[in-house]
């Protein structure tokens, strides 16, 4: 029987640096001899990337919050089916930028949709798959927003970023609530004033502990 892999997600509002740290962590895994992949949501497959384009770019039609949530669920279902589960069944470490917690933070706490409804839809999309470990990158929303503005200078915001700082604040507070409710899985990583290497060592420590329990 093949050994089941480990599923790790990277969460946080835009501008925390989670994408950079996900890439650095993948490099560390490879250097340590682990079979590992890095993927993202929404996206990760051809179908899911098409859905990402719908969700993040202006197509000239307003997408309702419910439609948005269902599109995220559809992209996640395909992603789990085509990429995440197969890699886990091969024994790989799967790193994913955003997963179910993003739905609760953004569409739930950010947009105001009912959390129980979102969890039900997500359960169908994931077929019950949950990460063993989640890194929640936290930084003051104002500082994150400054980073996003600097990063997007001249290129404009995607539709989620365009909702502004107040929306980001609601999402941030939602993430903190999720971390309080599930502290064993969700490890809060405060990014303010820390060097990248310091953060990476923190992530590696959490990973080693989670692997020992797997």
MDAnalysis code that builds the backbone (N, CA, C; Angstrom):
import MDAnalysis as mda
import numpy as np

u = mda.Universe.empty(642, n_residues=214, atom_resindex=np.repeat(np.arange(214), 3), trajectory=True)
u.add_TopologyAttr("name", ["N", "CA", "C"] * 214)
u.add_TopologyAttr("resid", np.arange(1, 215))
u.add_TopologyAttr("resname", ["UNK", "UNK", "UNK", "UNK", "UNK", "UNK", "UNK", "UNK", "UNK", "UNK", "UNK", "UNK", "UNK", "UNK", "UNK", "UNK", "UNK", "UNK", "UNK", "UNK", "UNK", "UNK", "UNK", "UNK", "UNK", "UNK", "UNK", "UNK", "UNK", "UNK", "UNK", "UNK", "UNK", "UNK", "UNK", "UNK", "UNK", "UNK", "UNK", "UNK", "UNK", "UNK", "UNK", "UNK", "UNK", "UNK", "UNK", "UNK", "UNK", "UNK", "UNK", "UNK", "UNK", "UNK", "UNK", "UNK", "UNK", "UNK", "UNK", "UNK", "UNK", "UNK", "UNK", "UNK", "UNK", "UNK", "UNK", "UNK", "UNK", "UNK", "UNK", "UNK", "UNK", "UNK", "UNK", "UNK", "UNK", "UNK", "UNK", "UNK", "UNK", "UNK", "UNK", "UNK", "UNK", "UNK", "UNK", "UNK", "UNK", "UNK", "UNK", "UNK", "UNK", "UNK", "UNK", "UNK", "UNK", "UNK", "UNK", "UNK", "UNK", "UNK", "UNK", "UNK", "UNK", "UNK", "UNK", "UNK", "UNK", "UNK", "UNK", "UNK", "UNK", "UNK", "UNK", "UNK", "UNK", "UNK", "UNK", "UNK", "UNK", "UNK", "UNK", "UNK", "UNK", "UNK", "UNK", "UNK", "UNK", "UNK", "UNK", "UNK", "UNK", "UNK", "UNK", "UNK", "UNK", "UNK", "UNK", "UNK", "UNK", "UNK", "UNK", "UNK", "UNK", "UNK", "UNK", "UNK", "UNK", "UNK", "UNK", "UNK", "UNK", "UNK", "UNK", "UNK", "UNK", "UNK", "UNK", "UNK", "UNK", "UNK", "UNK", "UNK", "UNK", "UNK", "UNK", "UNK", "UNK", "UNK", "UNK", "UNK", "UNK", "UNK", "UNK", "UNK", "UNK", "UNK", "UNK", "UNK", "UNK", "UNK", "UNK", "UNK", "UNK", "UNK", "UNK", "UNK", "UNK", "UNK", "UNK", "UNK", "UNK", "UNK", "UNK", "UNK", "UNK", "UNK", "UNK", "UNK", "UNK", "UNK", "UNK", "UNK", "UNK", "UNK", "UNK", "UNK", "UNK", "UNK", "UNK", "UNK", "UNK", "UNK"])
u.atoms.positions = np.array([
    [0.849, -1.193, 0.000],
    [0.000, 0.000, 0.000],
    [0.889, 1.250, 0.000],
    [0.559, 2.206, -0.853],
    [1.341, 3.427, -0.934],
    [1.098, 4.291, 0.310],
    [2.164, 4.943, 0.755],
    [2.064, 5.812, 1.905],
    [1.360, 7.103, 1.531],
    [0.382, 7.513, 2.335],
    [-0.341, 8.745, 2.079],
    [0.559, 9.938, 2.320],
    [0.458, 10.923, 1.447],
    [1.262, 12.125, 1.587],
    [0.725, 13.061, 2.659],
    [1.276, 14.258, 2.698],
    [0.877, 15.275, 3.667],
    [0.388, 16.503, 2.915],
    [-0.763, 17.004, 3.319],
    [-1.396, 18.146, 2.663],
    [-1.242, 19.379, 3.542],
    [-0.572, 20.406, 3.007],
    [-0.302, 21.642, 3.748],
    [-0.819, 22.825, 2.943],
    [-1.558, 23.711, 3.605],
    [-2.093, 24.884, 2.921],
    [-1.477, 26.163, 3.468],
    [-1.432, 27.166, 2.614],
    [-0.902, 28.486, 2.949],
    [-2.042, 29.495, 2.817],
    [-2.358, 30.190, 3.898],
    [-3.495, 31.095, 3.921],
    [-3.085, 32.485, 4.401],
    [-3.960, 33.451, 4.163],
    [-3.737, 34.817, 4.606],
    [-4.271, 35.799, 3.592],
    [-4.453, 37.043, 3.996],
    [-4.918, 38.063, 3.063],
    [-3.813, 38.365, 2.066],
    [-4.161, 38.984, 0.961],
    [-3.178, 39.346, -0.050],
    [-2.150, 40.304, 0.536],
    [-0.884, 40.058, 0.222],
    [0.174, 40.946, 0.677],
    [0.953, 40.454, 1.869],
    [0.640, 39.267, 2.378],
    [1.367, 38.746, 3.538],
    [2.683, 38.075, 3.155],
    [2.841, 37.728, 1.890],
    [4.048, 37.044, 1.449],
    [3.918, 35.540, 1.406],
    [2.689, 35.038, 1.482],
    [2.502, 33.583, 1.539],
    [2.977, 32.889, 0.267],
    [2.839, 33.528, -0.892],
    [3.295, 32.899, -2.135],
    [4.802, 32.715, -2.133],
    [5.516, 33.730, -1.681],
    [6.972, 33.639, -1.585],
    [7.382, 32.534, -0.629],
    [6.722, 32.476, 0.524],
    [7.082, 31.466, 1.516],
    [6.681, 30.057, 1.061],
    [5.621, 29.931, 0.310],
    [5.248, 28.625, -0.230],
    [6.331, 28.126, -1.182],
    [6.834, 29.028, -2.026],
    [7.896, 28.653, -2.968],
    [9.178, 28.276, -2.227],
    [9.551, 29.078, -1.221],
    [10.762, 28.789, -0.450],
    [10.646, 27.468, 0.305],
    [9.447, 27.198, 0.812],
    [9.233, 25.955, 1.550],
    [9.328, 24.748, 0.616],
    [8.820, 24.893, -0.597],
    [8.943, 23.820, -1.589],
    [10.415, 23.545, -1.879],
    [11.210, 24.594, -2.020],
    [12.640, 24.421, -2.267],
    [13.300, 23.679, -1.109],
    [12.906, 23.993, 0.111],
    [13.466, 23.318, 1.286],
    [13.083, 21.836, 1.279],
    [11.842, 21.549, 0.953],
    [11.403, 20.159, 0.891],
    [12.215, 19.365, -0.126],
    [12.399, 19.933, -1.308],
    [13.167, 19.248, -2.348],
    [14.618, 19.047, -1.901],
    [15.171, 20.070, -1.251],
    [16.551, 19.962, -0.782],
    [16.703, 18.874, 0.277],
    [15.637, 18.640, 1.039],
    [15.658, 17.624, 2.090],
    [15.273, 16.240, 1.569],
    [15.001, 16.151, 0.253],
    [14.721, 14.856, -0.356],
    [13.262, 14.451, -0.418],
    [12.353, 15.378, -0.144],
    [10.926, 15.054, -0.203],
    [10.390, 15.208, -1.626],
    [9.488, 14.324, -2.008],
    [8.710, 14.497, -3.233],
    [7.580, 15.454, -2.890],
    [7.536, 16.590, -3.564],
    [6.572, 17.624, -3.187],
    [6.167, 18.443, -4.401],
    [4.957, 18.967, -4.350],
    [4.465, 19.863, -5.398],
    [3.859, 21.098, -4.749],
    [3.819, 22.177, -5.515],
    [3.165, 23.418, -5.093],
    [2.083, 23.750, -6.094],
    [0.880, 23.992, -5.604],
    [-0.228, 24.349, -6.469],
    [-0.988, 25.514, -5.837],
    [-2.077, 25.955, -6.464],
    [-2.769, 27.137, -5.959],
    [-4.264, 27.064, -6.216],
    [-4.989, 27.915, -5.498],
    [-6.427, 28.070, -5.730],
    [-6.790, 29.549, -5.791],
    [-7.831, 29.881, -6.590],
    [-8.428, 28.974, -7.565],
    [-7.435, 28.710, -8.689],
    [-7.435, 27.483, -9.176],
    [-6.535, 27.113, -10.251],
    [-5.961, 25.726, -10.033],
    [-4.820, 25.481, -10.644],
    [-4.143, 24.203, -10.483],
    [-4.417, 23.197, -11.585],
    [-5.498, 23.372, -12.327],
    [-5.808, 22.532, -13.482],
    [-6.295, 23.440, -14.604],
    [-6.392, 22.905, -15.813],
    [-6.853, 23.725, -16.933],
    [-8.257, 24.268, -16.691],
    [-9.150, 23.403, -16.202],
    [-10.527, 23.833, -15.935],
    [-10.561, 24.861, -14.813],
    [-9.850, 24.568, -13.732],
    [-9.861, 25.472, -12.584],
    [-9.229, 26.821, -12.915],
    [-8.233, 26.825, -13.789],
    [-7.625, 28.099, -14.189],
    [-8.602, 28.932, -15.014],
    [-9.433, 28.276, -15.811],
    [-10.475, 28.992, -16.554],
    [-11.450, 29.650, -15.581],
    [-11.807, 28.911, -14.530],
    [-12.710, 29.466, -13.520],
    [-12.038, 30.625, -12.795],
    [-10.741, 30.504, -12.524],
    [-9.994, 31.595, -11.889],
    [-10.106, 32.879, -12.705],
    [-9.983, 32.731, -14.012],
    [-10.071, 33.891, -14.889],
    [-11.433, 34.566, -14.759],
    [-12.477, 33.771, -14.675],
    [-13.825, 34.323, -14.499],
    [-13.936, 35.059, -13.175],
    [-13.371, 34.473, -12.124],
    [-13.510, 35.028, -10.783],
    [-12.722, 36.315, -10.581],
    [-11.570, 36.425, -11.216],
    [-10.661, 37.531, -10.895],
    [-10.598, 38.637, -11.934],
    [-11.216, 38.440, -13.102],
    [-11.165, 39.472, -14.132],
    [-12.563, 39.966, -14.470],
    [-12.640, 41.193, -14.883],
    [-13.921, 41.821, -15.208],
    [-14.401, 41.335, -16.573],
    [-15.505, 40.594, -16.569],
    [-16.062, 40.083, -17.828],
    [-17.276, 40.892, -18.270],
    [-17.530, 42.020, -17.579],
    [-18.640, 42.881, -17.954],
    [-19.972, 42.488, -17.341],
    [-19.947, 41.541, -16.421],
    [-21.177, 41.099, -15.766],
    [-20.906, 40.889, -14.280],
    [-21.776, 41.417, -13.438],
    [-21.610, 41.266, -11.999],
    [-21.899, 39.820, -11.605],
    [-20.975, 39.220, -10.864],
    [-21.146, 37.851, -10.373],
    [-21.689, 37.925, -8.946],
    [-22.807, 37.261, -8.699],
    [-23.411, 37.308, -7.368],
    [-22.525, 36.576, -6.363],
    [-22.627, 36.933, -5.072],
    [-21.823, 36.231, -4.056],
    [-22.032, 34.722, -4.059],
    [-23.273, 34.261, -4.262],
    [-23.532, 32.818, -4.293],
    [-22.882, 32.167, -5.513],
    [-23.000, 32.837, -6.650],
    [-22.357, 32.307, -7.854],
    [-20.858, 32.229, -7.662],
    [-20.292, 33.267, -7.055],
    [-18.858, 33.296, -6.796],
    [-18.439, 32.119, -5.923],
    [-19.181, 31.885, -4.848],
    [-18.857, 30.786, -3.937],
    [-18.938, 29.438, -4.642],
    [-19.930, 29.266, -5.496],
    [-20.080, 27.997, -6.203],
    [-18.997, 27.810, -7.260],
    [-18.552, 28.902, -7.866],
    [-17.451, 28.806, -8.813],
    [-16.162, 28.377, -8.104],
    [-15.919, 28.941, -6.940],
    [-14.751, 28.511, -6.158],
    [-14.861, 27.030, -5.808],
    [-16.051, 26.600, -5.426],
    [-16.252, 25.191, -5.077],
    [-16.016, 24.292, -6.284],
    [-16.503, 24.713, -7.458],
    [-16.308, 23.918, -8.670],
    [-14.828, 23.809, -9.021],
    [-14.105, 24.929, -8.919],
    [-12.664, 24.896, -9.188],
    [-11.951, 23.977, -8.202],
    [-12.368, 24.022, -6.935],
    [-11.726, 23.183, -5.908],
    [-12.010, 21.704, -6.159],
    [-13.224, 21.383, -6.550],
    [-13.563, 19.987, -6.815],
    [-12.667, 19.407, -7.915],
    [-12.469, 20.166, -8.968],
    [-11.613, 19.706, -10.065],
    [-10.160, 19.621, -9.622],
    [-9.747, 20.563, -8.837],
    [-8.373, 20.605, -8.335],
    [-8.067, 19.394, -7.454],
    [-8.983, 19.094, -6.548],
    [-8.813, 17.929, -5.682],
    [-8.767, 16.651, -6.508],
    [-9.676, 16.550, -7.467],
    [-9.791, 15.348, -8.292],
    [-8.572, 15.120, -9.178],
    [-8.085, 16.191, -9.807],
    [-7.028, 16.043, -10.804],
    [-5.610, 16.156, -10.241],
    [-5.429, 16.910, -9.166],
    [-4.074, 17.209, -8.702],
    [-3.815, 16.758, -7.271],
    [-4.629, 17.239, -6.329],
    [-4.273, 17.071, -4.919],
    [-4.357, 15.622, -4.467],
    [-5.510, 14.974, -4.671],
    [-5.630, 13.578, -4.218],
    [-4.634, 12.647, -4.915],
    [-4.464, 12.735, -6.227],
    [-3.483, 11.848, -6.862],
    [-2.073, 12.014, -6.287],
    [-1.678, 13.263, -6.025],
    [-0.342, 13.493, -5.470],
    [-0.221, 12.927, -4.059],
    [-1.259, 13.097, -3.263],
    [-1.248, 12.552, -1.903],
    [-1.188, 11.029, -1.928],
    [-1.915, 10.424, -2.852],
    [-1.914, 8.960, -2.959],
    [-0.558, 8.427, -3.401],
    [0.237, 9.279, -4.060],
    [1.593, 8.900, -4.445],
    [2.588, 9.127, -3.306],
    [2.094, 9.660, -2.171],
    [2.961, 9.893, -1.023],
    [3.677, 11.228, -1.030],
    [3.251, 12.153, -1.888],
    [3.924, 13.441, -1.980],
    [3.434, 14.406, -0.898],
    [4.280, 15.404, -0.627],
    [3.855, 16.540, 0.184],
    [3.221, 17.544, -0.768],
    [1.969, 17.886, -0.524],
    [1.247, 18.820, -1.386],
    [1.118, 20.159, -0.670],
    [1.693, 21.195, -1.269],
    [1.566, 22.556, -0.762],
    [0.565, 23.282, -1.636],
    [-0.393, 23.937, -1.019],
    [-1.429, 24.628, -1.796],
    [-1.646, 26.032, -1.247],
    [-1.521, 27.014, -2.118],
    [-1.849, 28.388, -1.754],
    [-3.368, 28.546, -1.805],
    [-3.954, 28.645, -0.638],
    [-5.389, 28.786, -0.423],
    [-6.114, 27.446, -0.583],
    [-7.134, 27.281, 0.262],
    [-8.003, 26.109, 0.170],
    [-9.310, 26.469, 0.882],
    [-9.892, 25.554, 1.603],
    [-11.223, 25.768, 2.187],
    [-11.295, 26.959, 3.130],
    [-10.228, 27.223, 3.883],
    [-10.250, 28.359, 4.806],
    [-10.437, 29.683, 4.072],
    [-9.926, 29.770, 2.849],
    [-10.114, 30.990, 2.062],
    [-11.583, 31.232, 1.763],
    [-12.311, 30.154, 1.479],
    [-13.746, 30.296, 1.211],
    [-14.467, 30.864, 2.421],
    [-14.163, 30.338, 3.591],
    [-14.820, 30.827, 4.804],
    [-14.407, 32.260, 5.117],
    [-13.130, 32.573, 4.931],
    [-12.654, 33.922, 5.247],
    [-13.159, 34.959, 4.248],
    [-13.084, 34.646, 2.963],
    [-13.442, 35.627, 1.932],
    [-14.936, 35.655, 1.645],
    [-15.505, 34.495, 1.305],
    [-16.929, 34.485, 0.961],
    [-17.821, 34.504, 2.202],
    [-17.305, 34.004, 3.312],
    [-18.075, 34.012, 4.549],
    [-17.922, 35.315, 5.301],
    [-16.796, 35.476, 5.981],
    [-16.586, 36.677, 6.787],
    [-16.446, 37.935, 5.931],
    [-15.861, 37.814, 4.751],
    [-15.688, 38.990, 3.906],
    [-16.945, 39.436, 3.205],
    [-17.624, 38.493, 2.546],
    [-18.804, 38.816, 1.738],
    [-20.106, 38.701, 2.527],
    [-20.112, 37.854, 3.554],
    [-21.293, 37.756, 4.408],
    [-22.183, 36.560, 4.150],
    [-21.729, 35.593, 3.344],
    [-22.535, 34.405, 3.122],
    [-22.520, 33.512, 4.358],
    [-23.573, 32.715, 4.507],
    [-23.721, 31.851, 5.667],
    [-22.601, 30.805, 5.705],
    [-21.919, 30.721, 6.831],
    [-20.781, 29.810, 6.940],
    [-21.196, 28.350, 6.800],
    [-22.348, 27.990, 7.362],
    [-22.799, 26.599, 7.291],
    [-23.076, 26.191, 5.848],
    [-23.644, 27.099, 5.060],
    [-23.911, 26.813, 3.644],
    [-22.596, 26.644, 2.886],
    [-21.644, 27.529, 3.169],
    [-20.339, 27.431, 2.516],
    [-19.630, 26.133, 2.881],
    [-19.717, 25.737, 4.137],
    [-19.078, 24.488, 4.575],
    [-19.714, 23.275, 3.913],
    [-21.033, 23.328, 3.712],
    [-21.717, 22.222, 3.044],
    [-21.261, 22.095, 1.591],
    [-21.189, 23.233, 0.890],
    [-20.737, 23.218, -0.504],
    [-19.280, 22.779, -0.595],
    [-18.475, 23.236, 0.348],
    [-17.060, 22.868, 0.343],
    [-16.874, 21.378, 0.621],
    [-17.714, 20.818, 1.473],
    [-17.632, 19.397, 1.753],
    [-17.875, 18.554, 0.516],
    [-18.794, 19.014, -0.329],
    [-19.046, 18.319, -1.598],
    [-17.830, 18.455, -2.513],
    [-17.272, 19.666, -2.581],
    [-16.145, 19.921, -3.482],
    [-14.906, 19.124, -3.098],
    [-14.644, 19.024, -1.807],
    [-13.412, 18.369, -1.345],
    [-13.592, 16.889, -1.059],
    [-14.844, 16.423, -1.013],
    [-15.140, 15.043, -0.613],
    [-14.515, 14.747, 0.753],
    [-14.537, 15.763, 1.613],
    [-14.046, 15.598, 2.978],
    [-12.552, 15.780, 3.169],
    [-11.819, 16.104, 2.107],
    [-10.381, 16.289, 2.240],
    [-10.074, 17.555, 3.030],
    [-9.193, 17.424, 4.019],
    [-8.757, 18.562, 4.817],
    [-7.239, 18.525, 4.954],
    [-6.625, 19.693, 5.021],
    [-5.167, 19.706, 5.217],
    [-4.783, 19.247, 6.612],
    [-3.624, 18.595, 6.692],
    [-3.096, 18.223, 8.007],
    [-2.532, 19.438, 8.724],
    [-2.085, 20.414, 7.944],
    [-1.426, 21.582, 8.513],
    [-1.722, 22.798, 7.655],
    [-2.019, 23.913, 8.310],
    [-2.276, 25.165, 7.605],
    [-1.423, 26.267, 8.214],
    [-0.688, 26.972, 7.365],
    [0.074, 28.131, 7.801],
    [-0.749, 29.378, 7.503],
    [-1.126, 30.100, 8.537],
    [-1.880, 31.337, 8.370],
    [-0.928, 32.508, 8.571],
    [-0.601, 33.190, 7.491],
    [0.302, 34.329, 7.546],
    [-0.484, 35.577, 7.931],
    [-0.054, 36.229, 8.994],
    [-0.779, 37.402, 9.484],
    [0.130, 38.622, 9.487],
    [-0.464, 39.738, 9.115],
    [0.196, 41.030, 9.070],
    [-0.914, 42.071, 9.091],
    [-0.665, 43.217, 9.680],
    [-1.704, 44.239, 9.749],
    [-2.281, 44.492, 8.356],
    [-3.617, 44.488, 8.223],
    [-4.231, 44.699, 6.909],
    [-3.750, 45.964, 6.216],
    [-3.467, 47.022, 6.989],
    [-2.994, 48.265, 6.371],
    [-1.650, 48.048, 5.681],
    [-0.773, 47.294, 6.329],
    [0.538, 47.021, 5.735],
    [0.408, 46.103, 4.525],
    [-0.482, 45.123, 4.635],
    [-0.730, 44.242, 3.487],
    [-1.241, 45.039, 2.300],
    [-2.146, 45.971, 2.571],
    [-2.731, 46.762, 1.501],
    [-1.676, 47.635, 0.826],
    [-0.753, 48.177, 1.613],
    [0.335, 48.963, 1.045],
    [1.174, 48.099, 0.102],
    [1.417, 46.854, 0.500],
    [2.188, 45.943, -0.354],
    [1.446, 45.648, -1.656],
    [0.131, 45.411, -1.537],
    [-0.675, 45.119, -2.723],
    [-0.677, 46.305, -3.678],
    [-0.823, 47.518, -3.131],
    [-0.829, 48.722, -3.961],
    [0.510, 48.887, -4.682],
    [1.592, 48.635, -3.976],
    [2.915, 48.758, -4.578],
    [3.123, 47.703, -5.654],
    [2.694, 46.470, -5.367],
    [2.859, 45.363, -6.312],
    [2.073, 45.598, -7.586],
    [0.893, 46.189, -7.459],
    [0.007, 46.347, -8.605],
    [0.118, 47.702, -9.285],
    [1.091, 48.495, -8.899],
    [1.245, 49.825, -9.488],
    [1.357, 49.725, -11.008],
    [0.417, 50.373, -11.665],
    [0.418, 50.379, -13.124],
    [-0.323, 49.239, -13.770],
    [-0.658, 48.191, -12.995],
    [-1.340, 47.034, -13.590],
    [-2.782, 46.883, -13.125],
    [-3.151, 47.573, -12.046],
    [-4.525, 47.495, -11.558],
    [-4.756, 46.285, -10.666],
    [-5.919, 46.270, -9.998],
    [-6.271, 45.201, -9.075],
    [-7.150, 44.154, -9.753],
    [-7.072, 42.898, -9.235],
    [-8.074, 41.926, -9.662],
    [-9.372, 42.231, -8.916],
    [-10.436, 41.485, -9.223],
    [-11.743, 41.820, -8.672],
    [-11.822, 41.653, -7.161],
    [-11.032, 40.746, -6.598],
    [-11.039, 40.567, -5.147],
    [-10.276, 41.707, -4.483],
    [-9.103, 42.027, -5.002],
    [-8.322, 43.128, -4.447],
    [-9.064, 44.453, -4.557],
    [-9.850, 44.609, -5.623],
    [-10.563, 45.865, -5.852],
    [-11.618, 46.152, -4.791],
    [-11.931, 45.180, -3.950],
    [-12.911, 45.411, -2.880],
    [-12.350, 46.248, -1.746],
    [-11.053, 46.446, -1.738],
    [-10.461, 47.431, -0.864],
    [-10.077, 46.977, 0.531],
    [-9.553, 47.939, 1.287],
    [-8.996, 47.672, 2.607],
    [-10.047, 47.215, 3.610],
    [-11.236, 47.804, 3.576],
    [-12.274, 47.411, 4.529],
    [-12.638, 45.941, 4.370],
    [-12.728, 45.484, 3.133],
    [-12.992, 44.074, 2.869],
    [-11.849, 43.215, 3.388],
    [-10.618, 43.653, 3.144],
    [-9.446, 42.920, 3.625],
    [-9.464, 42.788, 5.149],
    [-9.908, 43.824, 5.822],
    [-9.978, 43.796, 7.281],
    [-10.973, 42.742, 7.755],
    [-12.127, 42.647, 7.103],
    [-13.122, 41.631, 7.473],
    [-12.562, 40.222, 7.253],
    [-11.866, 40.049, 6.138],
    [-11.262, 38.749, 5.840],
    [-10.214, 38.402, 6.890],
    [-9.397, 39.367, 7.239],
    [-8.350, 39.171, 8.250],
    [-8.943, 38.737, 9.585],
    [-9.992, 39.419, 10.023],
    [-10.640, 39.062, 11.281],
    [-11.268, 37.672, 11.188],
    [-11.776, 37.329, 10.015],
    [-12.327, 35.996, 9.813],
    [-11.264, 34.919, 9.952],
    [-10.106, 35.170, 9.371],
    [-9.002, 34.222, 9.500],
    [-8.608, 34.019, 10.962],
    [-8.572, 35.098, 11.726],
    [-8.210, 34.987, 13.138],
    [-9.221, 34.131, 13.899],
    [-10.489, 34.260, 13.552],
    [-11.514, 33.428, 14.193],
    [-11.321, 31.966, 13.840],
    [-11.035, 31.697, 12.587],
    [-10.804, 30.309, 12.161],
    [-9.615, 29.709, 12.902],
    [-8.567, 30.491, 13.088],
    [-7.385, 30.008, 13.798],
    [-7.700, 29.725, 15.264],
    [-8.533, 30.548, 15.859],
    [-8.922, 30.333, 17.249],
    [-9.738, 29.052, 17.402],
    [-10.541, 28.745, 16.381],
    [-11.410, 27.571, 16.442],
    [-10.663, 26.269, 16.152],
    [-9.530, 26.350, 15.475],
    [-8.807, 25.137, 15.082],
    [-7.296, 25.348, 15.244],
    [-6.838, 25.570, 16.475],
    [-5.420, 25.903, 16.695],
    [-4.458, 24.749, 16.454],
    [-4.941, 23.515, 16.481],
    [-4.049, 22.383, 16.239],
    [-3.625, 22.344, 14.777],
    [-4.564, 22.572, 13.880],
    [-4.245, 22.540, 12.444],
    [-3.704, 23.870, 11.941],
    [-4.322, 24.964, 12.345],
    [-3.964, 26.280, 11.813],
    [-2.910, 26.929, 12.700],
    [-1.729, 27.113, 12.135],
    [-0.626, 27.730, 12.856],
    [-0.455, 29.168, 12.380],
    [-0.696, 30.090, 13.274],
    [-0.600, 31.500, 12.919],
    [0.860, 31.926, 12.855],
    [1.244, 32.527, 11.727],
    [2.622, 32.945, 11.493],
    [2.636, 34.466, 11.338],
    [3.012, 35.164, 12.394],
    [3.073, 36.622, 12.346],
    [4.306, 37.044, 11.543],
    [4.081, 37.820, 10.479],
    [5.160, 38.158, 9.554],
    [5.835, 39.494, 9.860],
    [5.202, 40.316, 10.672],
    [5.747, 41.641, 10.930],
    [7.104, 41.606, 11.606],
    [8.092, 42.271, 10.998],
    [9.406, 42.403, 11.596],
    [10.265, 41.157, 11.580],
    [9.845, 40.121, 10.890],
    [10.626, 38.884, 10.851],
    [11.312, 38.720, 9.495],
    [12.519, 38.184, 9.525],
    [13.241, 37.896, 8.295],
    [12.679, 36.624, 7.658],
    [12.739, 36.519, 6.327],
    [12.221, 35.330, 5.644],
    [12.765, 34.022, 6.196],
    [14.066, 33.973, 6.484],
    [14.657, 32.738, 6.976],
    [14.089, 32.374, 8.343],
    [13.846, 33.380, 9.173],
    [13.258, 33.138, 10.491],
    [11.877, 32.508, 10.350],
    [11.093, 33.026, 9.413],
    [9.752, 32.488, 9.178],
    [9.844, 31.068, 8.635],
    [10.780, 30.836, 7.713],
    [10.929, 29.501, 7.137],
    [11.295, 28.467, 8.199],
    [12.136, 28.831, 9.130],
    [12.491, 27.896, 10.202],
    [11.280, 27.580, 11.067],
    [10.436, 28.568, 11.281],
    [9.212, 28.352, 12.043],
    [8.303, 27.363, 11.311],
    [8.159, 27.548, 9.997],
    [7.326, 26.649, 9.196],
    [7.876, 25.227, 9.241],
    [9.200, 25.111, 9.145],
    [9.806, 23.782, 9.126],
    [9.580, 23.064, 10.459],
    [9.661, 23.788, 11.546],
    [9.409, 23.195, 12.860],
    [7.992, 22.659, 12.951],
    [7.034, 23.436, 12.484],
    [5.644, 22.976, 12.478],
    [5.485, 21.742, 11.596],
    [6.153, 21.748, 10.440],
    [6.064, 20.625, 9.509],
    [6.596, 19.341, 10.129],
    [7.755, 19.414, 10.756],
    [8.364, 18.233, 11.370],
    [7.445, 17.655, 12.442],
    [6.830, 18.509, 13.234],
    [5.921, 18.043, 14.278],
    [4.680, 17.390, 13.674],
    [4.137, 18.002, 12.613],
    [2.950, 17.441, 11.968],
    [3.266, 16.106, 11.299],
    [4.436, 15.998, 10.707],
    [4.849, 14.759, 10.046],
    [4.990, 13.630, 11.069],
    [5.483, 13.956, 12.240],
    [5.673, 12.959, 13.275],
    [4.335, 12.389, 13.746],
    [3.265, 13.191, 13.658],
    [1.939, 12.756, 14.087],
    [1.179, 12.027, 12.988],
    [1.627, 12.226, 11.732],
    [0.899, 11.655, 10.595],
    [0.990, 10.129, 10.566],
])
